Amino acid sequence: MTPLQTFLDIATLLARRPFVFLETSEQKKIISEAQSAVAKVKKTLVKDQLEQTQAFAQIASLESASNAQPFDEANFLQALRRLMAFYHQAEADEKTHELIVHVGSAVSEAESAISEHHMYLDQLARNGKEMSAEQKEASDKKTMQEIGVFYVLEYTLQVLFEFSHRSDDEKWALLKQGLQTPAGNLPGLLPLERTFRKELCYAIFDEGLRTSLLMAFFLFEDALATQKLPEIGTGLKRFNLELLEVFRAKGLEKYHGMIYVPFGNDLPIADLIKKTPEFNNEVEHLG
């Protein structure tokens, strides 16, 4: 594999989610392949006696970020973006130039996603600066009910219910632009999903709870990215189940919906899970 293709693969992975949220195997792969690709480019530049160039300086920055403990994704992407600027200036065939453009786009997407993640965390830290532990816990419980249940689960549980009996065309309509149902007009899932993640996860002070919720969202986004209905359906089941179990573990005892109650209302979370056994098919817990 060429260094450019390796850089594209790494940037694409980091655009999915921050490095710390990737699977351990993916983290090891990024570090190993980044170090290998950097070494190849560095060797070529040394062979051509280009150690004094700006391109070599960016390779040195990439090398430092690749070897950092922990892996320095922000500096790695920054150095990679600058390196791509030099690649753009070099003569290349059409296929290579197209690959350079793809790397640049993936790097921009990854930098944007990671920057957004840290911006939200910084804002959360500022919001909680003057709050006591008790106030933060009370805020998290309120967020779980008002955002986690009323805003997210009510809708995604109803979508799951619709997925159980709708045609493929109706499912795609529900995903993309929305669908009129007996329960009401359901807006499209795809435009809403990242808003759900932002409004719920980045309002939670408990780091463990927030991490579990983010992982549930990231895995669901992986399923959505397949653009295959069976995978999306399975991901939707897993997502709903994980949110219910995470909330239950944090003390949310009952599911109380305001608009959408496809499986019943005012149910203990444990009973809601038991009442919907299809949730448990092929579901793996995130831990």
KOLNUMAR-379436 format. One line per 5 residues: for each residue y, x negated, z negated of N, C-alpha, C, CB. Coordinates in steps of 0.1 Angstrom, whole numbers, plus 5000, padded with zeros to 4 digits. Glycine has a CB too. Example, Ala and Ser with C-alpha at 12.3 -4.5 7.8 and 13.67 -1.06 7.14 Angstrom:
BEGIN
4943,4868,4922,4955,4877,4922,4967,4868,4922,4955,4887,4910 ~ 4978,4872,4929,4989,4863,4929,5000,4871,4921,4994,4859,4943
//
This chain:
BEGIN
4988,4992,5000,5000,5000,5000,5012,4991,5000,5000,5010,4988 ~ 5022,4995,5008,5035,4987,5009,5043,4989,4996,5042,4990,5022 ~ 5052,4980,4993,5061,4982,4982,5069,4994,4983,5070,4970,4980 ~ 5074,4997,4995,5082,5009,4997,5074,5022,4994,5087,5010,5012 ~ 5062,5023,4998,5054,5035,4995,5051,5035,4980,5040,5034,5002
5049,5024,4973,5048,5024,4959,5060,5029,4952,5044,5010,4954 ~ 5072,5024,4956,5084,5028,4950,5086,5043,4952,5096,5021,4956 ~ 5082,5049,4964,5083,5063,4966,5074,5071,4956,5080,5066,4981 ~ 5062,5066,4955,5053,5073,4946,5058,5073,4931,5039,5066,4946 ~ 5064,5062,4927,5069,5061,4913,5081,5070,4911,5073,5046,4910
5090,5070,4921,5102,5078,4920,5098,5093,4920,5112,5075,4931 ~ 5088,5096,4928,5083,5110,4929,5077,5115,4915,5073,5112,4940 ~ 5070,5106,4909,5064,5109,4896,5075,5111,4885,5054,5098,4891 ~ 5085,5102,4886,5096,5103,4876,5105,5115,4878,5104,5090,4876 ~ 5105,5120,4891,5113,5132,4894,5106,5144,4888,5115,5134,4909
5093,5144,4886,5086,5155,4880,5090,5157,4865,5071,5153,4881 ~ 5091,5146,4858,5094,5147,4843,5097,5133,4838,5082,5153,4835 ~ 5103,5131,4827,5106,5118,4821,5093,5110,4819,5114,5119,4808 ~ 5094,5097,4819,5082,5089,4817,5074,5092,4805,5086,5074,4816 ~ 5080,5095,4794,5073,5098,4781,5064,5110,4782,5082,5098,4769
5067,5119,4791,5060,5132,4793,5049,5131,4803,5069,5143,4796 ~ 5047,5119,4810,5036,5118,4819,5023,5115,4812,5040,5106,4829 ~ 5012,5118,4818,4999,5114,4813,4998,5099,4811,4988,5120,4822 ~ 4991,5095,4801,4989,5081,4798,4984,5073,4810,4979,5079,4786 ~ 4975,5079,4818,4970,5072,4830,4981,5071,4840,4958,5080,4836
4990,5080,4841,5001,5079,4851,5011,5069,4846,5008,5093,4852 ~ 5013,5068,4833,5023,5058,4828,5017,5044,4831,5024,5060,4812 ~ 5005,5042,4828,4999,5029,4831,4999,5026,4846,4984,5028,4826 ~ 4997,5036,4854,4997,5034,4869,5011,5030,4873,4993,5047,4876 ~ 5021,5037,4868,5035,5033,4872,5038,5019,4868,5045,5043,4865
5035,5015,4856,5038,5001,4852,5031,4991,4860,5035,4999,4837 ~ 5018,4993,4862,5010,4984,4870,5015,4983,4884,4995,4987,4869 ~ 5017,4994,4891,5020,4994,4905,5035,4989,4907,5019,5008,4911 ~ 5044,4992,4897,5057,4987,4898,5058,4972,4897,5066,4994,4887 ~ 5050,4967,4888,5050,4952,4886,5044,4946,4899,5042,4948,4874
5034,4952,4905,5028,4946,4917,5037,4946,4929,5015,4953,4920 ~ 5044,4958,4930,5053,4960,4942,5065,4950,4941,5058,4974,4943 ~ 5070,4949,4929,5081,4940,4926,5077,4925,4929,5087,4941,4912 ~ 5065,4922,4925,5061,4908,4927,5059,4905,4942,5047,4906,4920 ~ 5055,4915,4950,5054,4913,4964,5067,4911,4971,5047,4925,4971
5077,4919,4967,5090,4918,4973,5097,4905,4969,5099,4930,4969 ~ 5095,4901,4956,5101,4889,4951,5095,4877,4958,5098,4888,4936 ~ 5082,4877,4961,5075,4866,4968,5081,4864,4982,5060,4868,4968 ~ 5083,4876,4988,5089,4875,5002,5103,4869,5002,5089,4889,5008 ~ 5111,4873,4992,5125,4868,4992,5125,4853,4989,5133,4876,4981
5116,4849,4980,5115,4835,4976,5111,4827,4989,5106,4832,4964 ~ 5101,4832,4996,5096,4825,5008,5107,4824,5018,5084,4833,5014 ~ 5116,4834,5019,5127,4833,5029,5139,4826,5023,5130,4847,5033 ~ 5138,4821,5011,5149,4813,5004,5161,4822,5002,5153,4801,5012 ~ 5159,4834,4997,5170,4844,4995,5172,4847,4980,5166,4857,5002
5169,4837,4972,5171,4838,4957,5185,4841,4953,5165,4826,4950 ~ 5195,4837,4961,5209,4838,4957,5215,4851,4962,5217,4826,4962 ~ 5207,4860,4968,5213,4872,4973,5213,4883,4963,5204,4877,4985 ~ 5221,4894,4966,5222,4906,4958,5208,4913,4957,5233,4915,4962 ~ 5201,4913,4968,5188,4919,4969,5179,4913,4959,5182,4918,4983
5179,4900,4958,5171,4893,4948,5175,4897,4934,5171,4878,4950 ~ 5188,4898,4931,5193,4902,4918,5187,4916,4914,5208,4902,4918 ~ 5186,4925,4924,5181,4938,4921,5166,4938,4918,5184,4948,4932 ~ 5159,4929,4925,5145,4927,4923,5143,4922,4909,5139,4918,4933 ~ 5152,4913,4905,5151,4907,4891,5153,4918,4881,5161,4896,4889
5162,4928,4884,5165,4939,4875,5153,4948,4874,5177,4947,4879 ~ 5147,4950,4886,5134,4959,4887,5123,4952,4878,5130,4961,4901 ~ 5122,4939,4880,5112,4932,4872,5114,4933,4857,5111,4917,4876 ~ 5126,4932,4853,5129,4933,4839,5126,4947,4834,5144,4929,4836 ~ 5130,4957,4841,5127,4971,4837,5112,4974,4837,5135,4981,4846
5105,4969,4847,5091,4971,4847,5083,4965,4836,5085,4965,4860 ~ 5088,4953,4831,5082,4946,4820,5086,4950,4806,5084,4931,4822 ~ 5097,4959,4806,5102,4963,4793,5092,4971,4785,5115,4971,4795 ~ 5093,4970,4772,5085,4978,4763,5094,4986,4754,5075,4969,4755 ~ 5095,4999,4756,5088,5007,4766,5094,5006,4779,5088,5022,4761
5087,5011,4789,5091,5011,4803,5105,5016,4804,5082,5018,4812 ~ 5114,5009,4810,5129,5013,4811,5131,5021,4824,5138,5001,4811 ~ 5128,5034,4824,5129,5042,4836,5143,5043,4842,5124,5055,4834 ~ 5153,5044,4833,5167,5045,4838,5172,5033,4845,5176,5048,4826 ~ 5169,5021,4839,5173,5009,4846,5165,5006,4858,5172,4997,4836
5152,5009,4858,5143,5008,4869,5149,5016,4881,5129,5012,4866 ~ 5152,5028,4879,5157,5037,4890,5170,5032,4895,5158,5051,4885 ~ 5179,5028,4886,5192,5023,4890,5190,5010,4899,5200,5019,4878 ~ 5182,5001,4895,5180,4989,4903,5173,4993,4916,5171,4979,4895 ~ 5164,5002,4916,5157,5006,4928,5167,5013,4938,5146,5016,4925
5176,5021,4933,5186,5027,4941,5195,5016,4948,5195,5037,4933 ~ 5199,5006,4940,5207,4995,4946,5199,4987,4956,5212,4986,4935 ~ 5186,4985,4953,5178,4978,4963,5177,4985,4976,5164,4975,4957 ~ 5176,4999,4975,5175,5007,4988,5187,5006,4996,5172,5021,4984 ~ 5199,5003,4990,5211,5001,4998,5210,4989,5007,5223,5000,4988
5203,4978,5002,5201,4967,5010,5190,4969,5021,5196,4955,5001 ~ 5180,4977,5017,5170,4981,5027,5177,4988,5039,5159,4989,5021 ~ 5186,4997,5035,5193,5005,5046,5200,4996,5056,5203,5015,5039 ~ 5205,4985,5051,5213,4976,5060,5204,4967,5069,5222,4967,5051 ~ 5192,4966,5065,5182,4957,5073,5177,4964,5085,5171,4952,5064
5174,4956,5095,5168,4962,5107,5153,4967,5103,5167,4952,5119 ~ 5150,4979,5108,5137,4984,5105,5133,4994,5116,5137,4991,5091 ~ 5120,4996,5118,5115,5006,5128,5118,5020,5122,5101,5003,5132 ~ 5116,5030,5131,5119,5043,5127,5111,5048,5115,5116,5053,5139 ~ 5098,5045,5115,5089,5049,5104,5093,5043,5090,5075,5045,5107
5097,5030,5091,5101,5023,5079,5114,5029,5074,5102,5008,5081 ~ 5124,5031,5083,5137,5037,5080,5135,5051,5073,5146,5038,5092 ~ 5126,5059,5078,5123,5072,5073,5118,5071,5058,5113,5080,5081 ~ 5109,5061,5056,5104,5059,5043,5115,5054,5033,5093,5048,5043 ~ 5124,5046,5038,5135,5041,5030,5144,5053,5025,5144,5031,5037
5146,5063,5035,5154,5075,5032,5147,5083,5021,5156,5083,5044 ~ 5134,5085,5023,5126,5092,5013,5126,5086,4999,5111,5094,5018 ~ 5125,5073,4999,5126,5066,4986,5140,5069,4979,5124,5051,4987 ~ 5150,5068,4987,5164,5070,4982,5165,5085,4976,5174,5068,4992 ~ 5160,5094,4984,5161,5108,4979,5153,5111,4966,5155,5118,4990
5141,5105,4966,5133,5106,4954,5139,5100,4942,5119,5100,4956 ~ 5146,5088,4944,5153,5081,4933,5164,5090,4928,5158,5067,4938 ~ 5172,5096,4937,5183,5104,4933,5178,5116,4925,5191,5109,4945 ~ 5167,5122,4929,5162,5134,4922,5157,5130,4908,5150,5140,4930 ~ 5150,5118,4907,5145,5114,4894,5157,5110,4885,5136,5101,4896
5167,5103,4890,5178,5100,4882,5185,5113,4877,5188,5091,4889 ~ 5186,5123,4885,5193,5135,4881,5185,5142,4870,5194,5144,4893 ~ 5172,5143,4872,5163,5150,4862,5163,5143,4849,5149,5151,4867 ~ 5162,5129,4849,5162,5122,4836,5176,5122,4829,5158,5107,4839 ~ 5186,5121,4837,5200,5122,4831,5202,5136,4825,5210,5120,4842
5197,5146,4832,5199,5160,4826,5191,5161,4813,5194,5170,4836 ~ 5179,5156,4813,5171,5157,4801,5178,5150,4789,5157,5150,4803 ~ 5184,5138,4791,5190,5131,4780,5204,5138,4776,5192,5117,4784 ~ 5210,5144,4786,5223,5151,4783,5220,5163,4774,5229,5155,4797 ~ 5210,5170,4777,5206,5181,4768,5203,5177,4754,5195,5189,4775
5195,5166,4753,5191,5161,4740,5204,5156,4732,5181,5149,4741 ~ 5213,5150,4739,5225,5145,4732,5233,5157,4727,5234,5137,4742 ~ 5234,5168,4735,5241,5180,4731,5234,5186,4719,5242,5190,4743 ~ 5221,5187,4719,5214,5192,4708,5217,5184,4695,5199,5193,4711 ~ 5217,5171,4697,5219,5163,4685,5233,5165,4680,5218,5148,4689
5243,5167,4688,5257,5170,4684,5257,5184,4677,5266,5170,4696 ~ 5250,5193,4683,5250,5207,4676,5244,5206,4662,5242,5216,4685 ~ 5234,5198,4660,5227,5197,4647,5233,5187,4638,5213,5195,4650 ~ 5243,5180,4641,5248,5169,4633,5252,5174,4619,5260,5163,4640 ~ 5258,5185,4618,5263,5190,4604,5253,5200,4598,5277,5196,4606
5241,5202,4604,5232,5212,4599,5222,5206,4590,5225,5219,4611 ~ 5218,5214,4580,5208,5209,4571,5194,5212,4577,5209,5216,4557 ~ 5183,5206,4571,5170,5208,4576,5166,5223,4576,5160,5200,4568 ~ 5171,5230,4565,5168,5244,4564,5175,5252,4575,5172,5249,4550 ~ 5187,5249,4578,5195,5255,4588,5188,5253,4602,5209,5251,4589
5184,5241,4604,5177,5238,4617,5164,5246,4618,5174,5223,4618 ~ 5157,5247,4608,5144,5255,4608,5147,5270,4611,5137,5253,4595 ~ 5157,5275,4604,5161,5289,4606,5166,5291,4621,5173,5293,4597 ~ 5173,5281,4626,5177,5282,4640,5166,5282,4650,5187,5271,4643 ~ 5156,5273,4647,5144,5273,4656,5136,5286,4655,5135,5261,4651
5135,5292,4644,5128,5305,4643,5135,5316,4651,5126,5310,4628 ~ 5149,5316,4650,5157,5325,4657,5155,5323,4672,5171,5324,4653 ~ 5155,5310,4676,5154,5307,4691,5140,5311,4696,5155,5291,4693 ~ 5130,5309,4688,5116,5313,4692,5116,5328,4695,5106,5310,4681 ~ 5122,5336,4686,5122,5350,4688,5131,5355,4699,5125,5357,4675
5144,5351,4699,5154,5356,4708,5153,5350,4722,5168,5354,4702 ~ 5149,5337,4723,5148,5331,4736,5133,5330,4740,5154,5317,4736 ~ 5125,5325,4731,5111,5324,4734,5104,5337,4737,5104,5317,4723 ~ 5106,5347,4730,5100,5360,4732,5108,5369,4741,5097,5367,4718 ~ 5120,5372,4736,5128,5382,4744,5131,5378,4758,5141,5385,4736
5134,5365,4759,5139,5360,4772,5128,5354,4781,5149,5349,4770 ~ 5119,5347,4775,5109,5340,4783,5095,5347,4784,5106,5326,4778 ~ 5089,5349,4772,5075,5355,4772,5075,5369,4777,5070,5354,4758 ~ 5085,5377,4773,5085,5391,4778,5083,5391,4794,5098,5398,4774 ~ 5091,5383,4800,5091,5382,4814,5078,5376,4820,5103,5374,4820
5074,5364,4814,5062,5357,4820,5049,5364,4817,5062,5343,4815 ~ 5048,5372,4806,5037,5380,4803,5036,5391,4813,5037,5385,4789 ~ 5047,5397,4816,5047,5408,4826,5044,5403,4840,5061,5415,4827 ~ 5048,5391,4843,5045,5385,4856,5029,5382,4856,5052,5371,4858 ~ 5024,5377,4845,5010,5375,4844,5002,5388,4846,5006,5369,4831
5007,5399,4840,5001,5412,4842,5001,5416,4857,5008,5422,4833 ~ 5012,5414,4863,5014,5418,4877,5004,5410,4886,5028,5416,4882 ~ 5003,5397,4883,4994,5388,4890,4979,5393,4890,4995,5374,4885 ~ 4976,5400,4879,4962,5405,4878,4958,5415,4888,4960,5410,4864 ~ 4968,5422,4894,4964,5433,4903,4972,5434,4916,4965,5446,4896
4981,5425,4918,4990,5425,4930,4983,5418,4942,5003,5419,4927 ~ 4987,5422,4954,4983,5415,4966,4990,5401,4967,4986,5423,4979 ~ 4985,5392,4975,4991,5379,4977,5005,5380,4981,4983,5371,4987 ~ 5008,5389,4991,5022,5391,4995,5031,5395,4984,5022,5401,5007 ~ 5026,5404,4976,5034,5409,4964,5036,5397,4954,5028,5421,4957
5026,5389,4952,5027,5378,4943,5038,5368,4948,5014,5371,4942 ~ 5038,5365,4961,5048,5356,4966,5062,5362,4965,5045,5353,4981 ~ 5063,5375,4967,5076,5382,4966,5080,5381,4951,5075,5397,4970 ~ 5071,5382,4942,5075,5381,4928,5079,5367,4924,5063,5385,4919 ~ 5073,5357,4930,5077,5343,4928,5090,5340,4934,5066,5334,4933
5093,5345,4946,5105,5340,4953,5117,5348,4951,5101,5339,4967 ~ 5116,5362,4953,5128,5370,4952,5128,5381,4942,5131,5375,4966 ~ 5116,5384,4937,5115,5394,4927,5107,5406,4933,5129,5399,4923 ~ 5104,5416,4924,5095,5427,4928,5099,5439,4919,5080,5423,4927 ~ 5099,5451,4925,5101,5463,4918,5088,5468,4913,5108,5474,4927
5086,5470,4900,5074,5474,4894,5076,5486,4885,5068,5463,4885 ~ 5066,5493,4881,5067,5505,4872,5074,5501,4859,5054,5511,4869 ~ 5073,5488,4855,5079,5483,4842,5094,5480,4844,5072,5471,4837 ~ 5098,5480,4857,5112,5476,4859,5113,5466,4871,5119,5471,4847 ~ 5125,5462,4874,5127,5453,4885,5126,5439,4879,5141,5455,4891
5116,5431,4884,5113,5418,4879,5120,5408,4889,5098,5415,4878 ~ 5129,5400,4884,5135,5389,4893,5125,5379,4897,5147,5383,4886 ~ 5128,5371,4907,5119,5360,4911,5117,5349,4900,5124,5354,4924 ~ 5105,5345,4899,5101,5335,4889,5107,5321,4892,5086,5334,4887 ~ 5105,5317,4905,5109,5303,4908,5124,5300,4905,5107,5301,4923
5133,5309,4908,5147,5306,4905,5150,5306,4890,5157,5316,4911 ~ 5141,5312,4882,5143,5313,4867,5137,5302,4859,5139,5327,4863 ~ 5126,5296,4864,5117,5288,4855,5125,5277,4849,5106,5283,4864 ~ 5133,5269,4856,5140,5258,4850,5151,5262,4840,5145,5249,4861 ~ 5156,5274,4843,5166,5280,4833,5159,5283,4820,5173,5292,4839
5147,5289,4821,5139,5291,4809,5137,5278,4801,5125,5297,4813 ~ 5133,5268,4808,5131,5255,4801,5143,5250,4794,5126,5244,4811 ~ 5154,5250,4801,5167,5246,4795,5170,5254,4783,5178,5246,4805 ~ 5170,5267,4784,5175,5276,4774,5166,5276,4762,5177,5290,4779 ~ 5153,5274,4763,5144,5274,4752,5142,5260,4746,5131,5280,4756
5137,5251,4754,5133,5238,4749,5145,5230,4743,5127,5230,4760 ~ 5157,5231,4749,5168,5222,4745,5176,5229,4734,5176,5218,4757 ~ 5171,5240,4729,5177,5247,4717,5169,5245,4705,5180,5262,4720 ~ 5158,5238,4706,5148,5236,4695,5151,5222,4688,5134,5237,4700 ~ 5153,5222,4675,5156,5210,4668,5143,5203,4664,5163,5213,4655
5132,5210,4661,5119,5204,4657,5114,5196,4669,5109,5215,4653 ~ 5113,5183,4668,5109,5174,4679,5095,5177,4684,5110,5160,4675 ~ 5086,5179,4674,5072,5182,4678,5071,5195,4686,5063,5183,4666 ~ 5078,5205,4681,5078,5218,4688,5084,5217,4701,5085,5229,4679 ~ 5095,5210,4702,5102,5209,4715,5093,5201,4725,5115,5201,4713
5086,5191,4721,5077,5183,4729,5066,5192,4735,5072,5171,4722 ~ 5060,5200,4726,5049,5209,4730,5054,5219,4741,5043,5217,4718 ~ 5066,5224,4738,5072,5234,4748,5075,5227,4761,5084,5241,4742 ~ 5081,5216,4761,5084,5209,4773,5072,5206,4781,5092,5196,4770 ~ 5061,5201,4774,5049,5198,4781,5043,5211,4788,5038,5192,4772
5044,5222,4781,5039,5235,4787,5047,5238,4800,5041,5247,4777 ~ 5060,5236,4799,5068,5239,4811,5065,5229,4822,5083,5238,4808 ~ 5064,5216,4819,5061,5206,4829,5048,5208,4836,5061,5192,4823 ~ 5038,5212,4828,5025,5215,4834,5026,5228,4843,5014,5217,4824 ~ 5033,5237,4839,5035,5249,4847,5042,5246,4860,5042,5260,4840
5052,5237,4859,5059,5233,4871,5050,5225,4881,5071,5224,4867 ~ 5041,5218,4875,5031,5211,4884,5023,5222,4892,5021,5202,4875 ~ 5019,5233,4885,5011,5243,4891,5020,5250,4902,5007,5254,4881 ~ 5032,5253,4899,5041,5259,4909,5043,5250,4921,5055,5262,4903 ~ 5044,5237,4919,5046,5227,4930,5034,5227,4940,5048,5213,4924
5022,5231,4936,5011,5232,4945,5013,5242,4956,4998,5235,4938 ~ 5022,5252,4953,5024,5263,4963,5011,5270,4967,5031,5258,4975 ~ 5002,5270,4958,4989,5277,4960,4987,5288,4949,4977,5267,4960 ~ 4985,5300,4953,4984,5311,4944,4973,5310,4933,4982,5324,4951 ~ 4961,5305,4936,4951,5303,4925,4956,5294,4914,4938,5299,4931
4962,5282,4919,4966,5272,4909,4978,5278,4901,4970,5260,4916 ~ 4987,5285,4908,4998,5291,4901,4994,5301,4891,5008,5297,4911 ~ 4984,5310,4895,4979,5320,4885,4973,5313,4873,4969,5328,4892 ~ 4965,5303,4875,4959,5296,4864,4970,5289,4855,4949,5285,4869 ~ 4979,5283,4862,4990,5277,4854,4998,5287,4846,5000,5270,4864
5000,5299,4852,5008,5309,4845,5000,5314,4832,5010,5321,4854 ~ 4987,5315,4833,4979,5319,4822,4980,5308,4811,4964,5321,4826 ~ 4978,5296,4815,4979,5285,4806,4993,5284,4799,4976,5271,4813 ~ 5003,5286,4806,5017,5286,4801,5019,5296,4790,5027,5287,4812 ~ 5015,5309,4793,5017,5319,4784,5009,5317,4771,5013,5333,4790
4997,5313,4773,4988,5311,4761,4994,5299,4753,4974,5307,4766 ~ 4998,5289,4759,5003,5278,4751,5016,5282,4743,5007,5266,4760 ~ 5025,5289,4749,5037,5293,4742,5033,5302,4730,5046,5301,4751 ~ 5024,5311,4732,5019,5320,4721,5014,5312,4710,5009,5330,4727 ~ 5005,5303,4713,4998,5295,4703,5008,5285,4696,4987,5287,4708
5017,5279,4703,5027,5271,4697,5036,5279,4687,5035,5263,4708 ~ 5040,5290,4692,5049,5299,4683,5041,5303,4671,5054,5311,4691 ~ 5029,5307,4673,5021,5311,4661,5019,5300,4651,5007,5316,4666 ~ 5017,5288,4656,5015,5277,4647,5028,5274,4639,5011,5264,4655 ~ 5039,5278,4645,5052,5275,4638,5057,5288,4630,5063,5272,4648
5048,5297,4628,5051,5308,4619,5056,5321,4625,5062,5304,4610 ~ 5056,5322,4639,5060,5335,4645,5048,5344,4644,5065,5333,4660 ~ 5048,5354,4636,5037,5363,4634,5034,5374,4644,5038,5368,4620 ~ 5045,5380,4649,5043,5392,4657,5050,5390,4671,5048,5404,4650 ~ 5044,5396,4681,5051,5397,4694,5058,5410,4694,5040,5396,4706
5071,5410,4694,5079,5422,4695,5088,5421,4708,5088,5424,4682 ~ 5085,5429,4718,5093,5429,4730,5103,5440,4730,5084,5430,4742 ~ 5114,5438,4738,5124,5448,4740,5123,5456,4753,5138,5441,4739 ~ 5118,5449,4763,5117,5456,4776,5103,5456,4782,5127,5450,4786 ~ 5097,5444,4783,5084,5443,4789,5073,5441,4778,5084,5431,4799
5064,5450,4778,5053,5449,4768,5040,5453,4775,5055,5459,4756 ~ 5035,5444,4784,5024,5448,4793,5011,5449,4785,5022,5438,4804 ~ 5010,5442,4774,4997,5441,4766,4998,5448,4753,4992,5427,4765 ~ 5009,5455,4750,5012,5462,4738,5023,5455,4730,4999,5461,4729 ~ 5029,5462,4720,5040,5457,4713,5038,5457,4698,5052,5466,4716
5046,5449,4691,5045,5447,4677,5031,5443,4673,5049,5460,4670 ~ 5025,5434,4680,5012,5429,4678,5013,5415,4671,5004,5428,4691 ~ 5004,5413,4661,5003,5399,4657,4999,5390,4669,4992,5397,4646 ~ 5005,5378,4669,5003,5369,4680,4988,5366,4682,5010,5355,4678 ~ 4981,5365,4671,4966,5362,4672,4959,5374,4679,4960,5360,4659
4964,5386,4676,4958,5398,4682,4961,5399,4697,4962,5411,4675 ~ 4973,5395,4700,4978,5395,4714,4969,5386,4723,4992,5392,4716 ~ 4966,5374,4717,4958,5365,4724,4944,5370,4726,4957,5351,4717 ~ 4938,5376,4715,4925,5382,4716,4924,5394,4725,4920,5386,4702 ~ 4935,5402,4726,4936,5414,4734,4936,5411,4749,4948,5422,4730
4940,5399,4752,4941,5395,4766,4931,5383,4768,4955,5391,4770 ~ 4918,5386,4768,4908,5375,4769,4909,5367,4782,4894,5380,4768 ~ 4915,5373,4793,4916,5366,4805,4925,5353,4804,4922,5374,4816 ~ 4933,5353,4793,4941,5341,4791,4933,5329,4789,4950,5343,4779 ~ 4921,5331,4783,4913,5320,4778,4904,5314,4789,4904,5324,4767
4904,5319,4801,4896,5314,4812,4901,5301,4817,4895,5324,4823 ~ 4894,5290,4815,4897,5277,4820,4910,5272,4815,4897,5278,4835 ~ 4914,5276,4803,4926,5271,4797,4923,5259,4789,4933,5282,4789 ~ 4931,5248,4791,4930,5236,4783,4942,5235,4774,4928,5223,4791 ~ 4940,5233,4761,4951,5232,4752,4958,5218,4754,4947,5234,4738
4971,5218,4752,4979,5206,4754,4977,5197,4742,4993,5209,4756 ~ 4974,5202,4730,4973,5194,4718,4986,5190,4712,4965,5181,4722
//
